[in-house]
Amino acid sequence: MTRWTDSDLPSLDGRTYVITGATSGLGLETAAALAAHDARVVLTGRDPARLDRALAVTRGVATGPDPVAVPLDLADLGSVREAAARIGEEIGDIDVLINNAGVMAPPRGETKDGFELQIGTNHLGHFALTGLLLPFLPTDDPERDARVVTVASGAHRMGSCDPTDLNYERRTYRPWQAYGQSKLANLLFTRELDRRARESGAALTAAAAHPGYAATNLQFAGPAMAQNRVGQLLTQGMNTVLGQSARAGSWPTLYAATQPDVHGGDYIGPGGWFEMRGHPEKVEPNSAACDDANARALWEASEELTGVEYAWPVGAGR
């Protein structure tokens, strides 16, 4: 894994990747890198104009099938269902789902379905999408190497995940703690998805990745929504001093999505200074991300909130 970059990607001819949040930053870099190595890429995003621009960029570097764009708003379960149905009808089987999209530390808000905005977008939307796309992942064929890669964050260390109060109905809402909860939920989801896949006999690799400190538009979303000019200036300074490029930030995700030594439950992040920058390697989350009881409780709460239950392979021993 030493000094691996997107230039080390093999030909991905014959493989199909679905990427959420592919209109800018890490998602667009991920989509472009995959398309430039012969993959069929499905870009998703909630803003039609930005999605069209991202599609044009990806087409400009594609060496394989023509990329496809599908509108998707993870903060609206109706949109999630529509996008999943469209992917199933128009694309058919996919090999890898990359749950990349997210929001970071905005003022308190709600999704269309009444969920706290960050847990609703970063976790519950992806939980629903993954379950709805599961029938289109070749989990009955180990040779196809089906994967679900979910993009978490080092910020999972600042959060605690309470499956009985995911929407901050009892706790005081604090933007960064809520962001930490949503990123911890990404890791708990990956852990439980891997456990359930193994238990069912499904041929599915569930892994997670994090970009370190990548200088993207994501960091500006919270201060912009709060109309916090000081916060925007501070973010700009931190991005300049501490951040690595969005391209470098995409390398852990690309590694997790493509490399043969990635196994279920693996967590890939930058190997440099405090995991903030550098080339991808396997890293360790905190102990809260390894809490199997909480992972199961989160899964059950997510099923109840989204109404999505996972259909595992017929005959699986669950």
VEXLUMZA-146032 format. One record per residue (C-alpha): x, y, z; residue number from 1. Coordinates in steps of 0.1 Angstrom, whole numbers. Example, Ala and Ser with C-alpha at 12.3 -4.5 7.8 and 13.67 -1.06 7.14 Angstrom:
c1, c2, c3, resi
123, -45, 78, 1 .
137, -11, 71, 2 .
END
This chain:
c1, c2, c3, resi
0, 0, 0, 1 .
31, 22, 1, 2 .
26, 56, -16, 3 .
-4, 43, -36, 4 .
-23, 69, -57, 5 .
-51, 69, -83, 6 .
-24, 65, -109, 7 .
-20, 29, -96, 8 .
-56, 20, -104, 9 .
-59, -10, -128, 10 .
-83, -12, -157, 11 .
-118, -14, -143, 12 .
-133, -25, -175, 13 .
-166, -43, -170, 14 .
-172, -29, -135, 15 .
-200, -4, -126, 16 .
-197, 21, -97, 17 .
-225, 42, -82, 18 .
-212, 73, -63, 19 .
-233, 96, -41, 20 .
-224, 132, -39, 21 .
-205, 132, -71, 22 .
-210, 168, -81, 23 .
-178, 182, -66, 24 .
-149, 176, -42, 25 .
-142, 140, -32, 26 .
-171, 125, -51, 27 .
-162, 141, -84, 28 .
-125, 132, -80, 29 .
-136, 96, -73, 30 .
-159, 95, -103, 31 .
-133, 109, -126, 32 .
-106, 86, -115, 33 .
-128, 55, -120, 34 .
-140, 67, -154, 35 .
-105, 74, -165, 36 .
-97, 37, -158, 37 .
-124, 22, -180, 38 .
-152, 18, -153, 39 .
-188, 25, -159, 40 .
-197, 53, -135, 41 .
-231, 64, -122, 42 .
-229, 99, -107, 43 .
-256, 111, -83, 44 .
-263, 145, -68, 45 .
-292, 166, -57, 46 .
-285, 198, -78, 47 .
-294, 192, -115, 48 .
-271, 219, -128, 49 .
-241, 208, -108, 50 .
-248, 172, -117, 51 .
-247, 181, -154, 52 .
-214, 199, -150, 53 .
-199, 169, -131, 54 .
-212, 146, -158, 55 .
-194, 167, -185, 56 .
-162, 166, -165, 57 .
-163, 129, -161, 58 .
-172, 123, -197, 59 .
-141, 143, -206, 60 .
-118, 118, -190, 61 .
-137, 86, -195, 62 .
-120, 58, -213, 63 .
-148, 33, -210, 64 .
-186, 34, -211, 65 .
-203, 68, -211, 66 .
-209, 80, -175, 67 .
-245, 83, -164, 68 .
-261, 109, -140, 69 .
-290, 101, -117, 70 .
-306, 128, -95, 71 .
-306, 119, -58, 72 .
-313, 139, -27, 73 .
-303, 118, 4, 74 .
-323, 142, 26, 75 .
-356, 129, 9, 76 .
-364, 92, 12, 77 .
-388, 96, -18, 78 .
-359, 108, -39, 79 .
-338, 79, -26, 80 .
-364, 54, -37, 81 .
-368, 70, -71, 82 .
-330, 70, -77, 83 .
-327, 34, -66, 84 .
-356, 24, -89, 85 .
-341, 43, -118, 86 .
-306, 27, -113, 87 .
-322, -7, -112, 88 .
-342, -1, -144, 89 .
-317, 18, -165, 90 .
-283, 4, -152, 91 .
-292, -30, -138, 92 .
-265, -48, -119, 93 .
-238, -27, -102, 94 .
-205, -39, -87, 95 .
-197, -12, -61, 96 .
-218, 15, -43, 97 .
-198, 43, -28, 98 .
-217, 62, -1, 99 .
-197, 95, -3, 100 .
-222, 124, 0, 101 .
-225, 143, 32, 102 .
-232, 176, 50, 103 .
-209, 190, 77, 104 .
-218, 209, 109, 105 .
-247, 231, 97, 106 .
-272, 248, 120, 107 .
-299, 225, 131, 108 .
-322, 215, 102, 109 .
-344, 187, 92, 110 .
-347, 164, 61, 111 .
-380, 162, 42, 112 .
-388, 132, 64, 113 .
-382, 151, 97, 114 .
-348, 136, 105, 115 .
-320, 158, 119, 116 .
-303, 169, 88, 117 .
-268, 154, 94, 118 .
-279, 119, 106, 119 .
-306, 120, 79, 120 .
-283, 128, 50, 121 .
-250, 112, 61, 122 .
-264, 79, 75, 123 .
-301, 73, 71, 124 .
-302, 83, 34, 125 .
-273, 60, 27, 126 .
-287, 32, 48, 127 .
-319, 33, 27, 128 .
-301, 36, -6, 129 .
-278, 7, 2, 130 .
-307, -15, 11, 131 .
-327, -6, -20, 132 .
-297, -12, -43, 133 .
-287, -45, -26, 134 .
-307, -66, -51, 135 .
-286, -51, -79, 136 .
-253, -60, -62, 137 .
-241, -95, -73, 138 .
-239, -108, -37, 139 .
-245, -144, -49, 140 .
-213, -145, -70, 141 .
-179, -141, -52, 142 .
-161, -137, -85, 143 .
-179, -104, -90, 144 .
-164, -88, -59, 145 .
-194, -67, -49, 146 .
-186, -39, -25, 147 .
-202, -11, -4, 148 .
-178, 16, 6, 149 .
-190, 43, 30, 150 .
-170, 75, 35, 151 .
-167, 83, 72, 152 .
-144, 108, 89, 153 .
-119, 112, 117, 154 .
-146, 134, 132, 155 .
-163, 101, 144, 156 .
-141, 104, 174, 157 .
-159, 136, 186, 158 .
-193, 120, 185, 159 .
-214, 95, 204, 160 .
-242, 76, 186, 161 .
-275, 72, 205, 162 .
-299, 50, 184, 163 .
-327, 60, 208, 164 .
-322, 97, 200, 165 .
-306, 100, 166, 166 .
-326, 132, 158, 167 .
-316, 151, 190, 168 .
-351, 152, 204, 169 .
-338, 149, 239, 170 .
-302, 160, 237, 171 .
-290, 196, 230, 172 .
-281, 200, 194, 173 .
-244, 209, 187, 174 .
-234, 209, 151, 175 .
-200, 193, 154, 176 .
-212, 167, 179, 177 .
-241, 158, 155, 178 .
-216, 156, 127, 179 .
-195, 133, 148, 180 .
-226, 111, 155, 181 .
-234, 108, 118, 182 .
-198, 98, 109, 183 .
-197, 73, 138, 184 .
-229, 59, 125, 185 .
-212, 54, 91, 186 .
-187, 32, 108, 187 .
-212, 13, 129, 188 .
-233, 8, 97, 189 .
-203, -6, 79, 190 .
-195, -30, 108, 191 .
-230, -43, 110, 192 .
-234, -46, 72, 193 .
-203, -67, 71, 194 .
-215, -89, 100, 195 .
-249, -94, 84, 196 .
-234, -101, 50, 197 .
-211, -128, 64, 198 .
-239, -143, 85, 199 .
-262, -145, 55, 200 .
-235, -160, 32, 201 .
-236, -130, 9, 202 .
-205, -123, -12, 203 .
-203, -86, -2, 204 .
-174, -66, 11, 205 .
-184, -37, 33, 206 .
-156, -13, 40, 207 .
-152, 23, 51, 208 .
-127, 51, 42, 209 .
-120, 86, 53, 210 .
-102, 114, 34, 211 .
-82, 130, 62, 212 .
-83, 168, 59, 213 .
-92, 173, 23, 214 .
-97, 209, 11, 215 .
-132, 208, -4, 216 .
-164, 228, -4, 217 .
-178, 206, 23, 218 .
-161, 226, 51, 219 .
-177, 258, 39, 220 .
-213, 245, 40, 221 .
-219, 248, 78, 222 .
-205, 284, 81, 223 .
-223, 295, 50, 224 .
-256, 281, 62, 225 .
-250, 299, 95, 226 .
-240, 331, 77, 227 .
-208, 330, 97, 228 .
-183, 351, 78, 229 .
-156, 346, 105, 230 .
-161, 308, 103, 231 .
-158, 309, 65, 232 .
-125, 328, 67, 233 .
-112, 305, 94, 234 .
-121, 275, 72, 235 .
-103, 290, 42, 236 .
-72, 294, 63, 237 .
-73, 259, 77, 238 .
-79, 244, 42, 239 .
-48, 263, 29, 240 .
-25, 253, 58, 241 .
-37, 218, 68, 242 .
-57, 205, 39, 243 .
-46, 181, 11, 244 .
-62, 183, -23, 245 .
-95, 167, -30, 246 .
-78, 144, -54, 247 .
-55, 131, -27, 248 .
-85, 129, -3, 249 .
-102, 106, -27, 250 .
-74, 80, -27, 251 .
-86, 61, 4, 252 .
-120, 57, -11, 253 .
-106, 46, -44, 254 .
-84, 21, -26, 255 .
-113, 7, -6, 256 .
-134, 4, -37, 257 .
-109, -13, -60, 258 .
-80, -30, -43, 259 .
-79, -68, -38, 260 .
-64, -67, -3, 261 .
-94, -49, 11, 262 .
-116, -70, 34, 263 .
-150, -66, 51, 264 .
-148, -42, 80, 265 .
-116, -25, 68, 266 .
-112, 12, 73, 267 .
-89, 30, 49, 268 .
-75, 65, 55, 269 .
-44, 86, 49, 270 .
-12, 73, 65, 271 .
4, 106, 73, 272 .
4, 131, 101, 273 .
-26, 123, 124, 274 .
-43, 107, 94, 275 .
-49, 141, 80, 276 .
-30, 136, 48, 277 .
-9, 111, 29, 278 .
-12, 79, 10, 279 .
-39, 54, 19, 280 .
-34, 26, 44, 281 .
-55, 6, 68, 282 .
-63, 26, 99, 283 .
-82, 20, 132, 284 .
-114, 37, 144, 285 .
-120, 44, 180, 286 .
-136, 19, 203, 287 .
-171, 33, 200, 288 .
-170, 24, 163, 289 .
-164, -13, 173, 290 .
-194, -16, 196, 291 .
-214, -45, 182, 292 .
-244, -40, 204, 293 .
-247, -4, 194, 294 .
-242, -13, 157, 295 .
-272, -37, 159, 296 .
-293, -11, 178, 297 .
-285, 15, 151, 298 .
-294, -9, 123, 299 .
-327, -17, 139, 300 .
-335, 20, 145, 301 .
-325, 28, 109, 302 .
-349, 1, 96, 303 .
-377, 16, 116, 304 .
-370, 52, 106, 305 .
-365, 46, 69, 306 .
-389, 16, 64, 307 .
-361, -2, 45, 308 .
-353, -38, 53, 309 .
-324, -56, 35, 310 .
-332, -85, 12, 311 .
-303, -110, 16, 312 .
-297, -139, -9, 313 .
-325, -165, -10, 314 .
-316, -195, 12, 315 .
-291, -176, 33, 316 .
-289, -189, 68, 317 .
-301, -160, 89, 318 .
END
